[in-house]
Amino acid sequence: MKIGYARVSTADQSLDLQLDALQAAGCERIFTEKASGAKDDRIELMRAMDTLRPGDVFAVYKLDRLARSTIKLISTISDIQKHGAEFVSLNDNIDTTTAAGKAMFGMLAVFAEFERNVIVERTNAGLAASRARGRNGGRPKTDAKKVTQALRMYDAKAATVAEITETTGVTKATLYRAIKERAAAK
């Protein structure tokens, strides 16, 4: 079975162009969605993926209708292939039912890995530059005196947790973590 997926980002956009192309390509079932491509929880995309069976073909009008980043695109196409189905992008001439389409998908995968590696390199370089300027990442350390004060207030039961956090500046999570650590130390 040939399954189509059409998506536009906003409710005022039209799906007509994509639907016409998918129908002309022979899609027997088409799932439509009006949602941002950046969202990971697209209901109709998940429903379309759930219907895939070995031998099916999953078709989209253009690659950007499926995913906004190369990494997400590769992940989604890999999921399609895990179902035993193939992938076709009508406007981008990618068809994993052919040798050339599989090669193109392989090249996309290489670029996705490259994109991931570049992001990691940039992140590490930024952290190193910050450290060289004397800045350390992570959350600021909580003042031990304030935590002790918060624990005393908690033990006295004279104030609510909200009042304790407001008075001391210690977050609720830090307070509960300190209570847990104190109990474990006993």
JODARA-V544960 format. One record per pair of residues at least 6 apart in sequence whose C-alpha atoms are under 6 Angstrom apart, sorted by the first residue. I is the first residue (numbers start at 1). GAP is how many residues later the second one is. Records with the same first field share a line. If there is no record, write none. Layout:
I->GAP ; GAP
This chain:
1->55
2->25 ; 26 ; 54 ; 55
3->24 ; 26 ; 27 ; 55
4->23 ; 26 ; 54 ; 55 ; 56
5->25 ; 26 ; 27 ; 55
6->12 ; 26
7->25 ; 26 ; 27 ; 58
8->26
9->25 ; 26 ; 27
10->24
11->23
18->43
37->30 ; 31
38->30
53->30
54->29 ; 30 ; 31
55->30
56->29
57->28 ; 29 ; 30
58->29
59->28 ; 29 ; 30
60->29
61->28 ; 29 ; 30
62->27 ; 29
67->6
70->42
71->41
86->10 ; 11
87->8 ; 9
88->6 ; 7
94->7
95->6
96->6
146->22
150->14
165->6
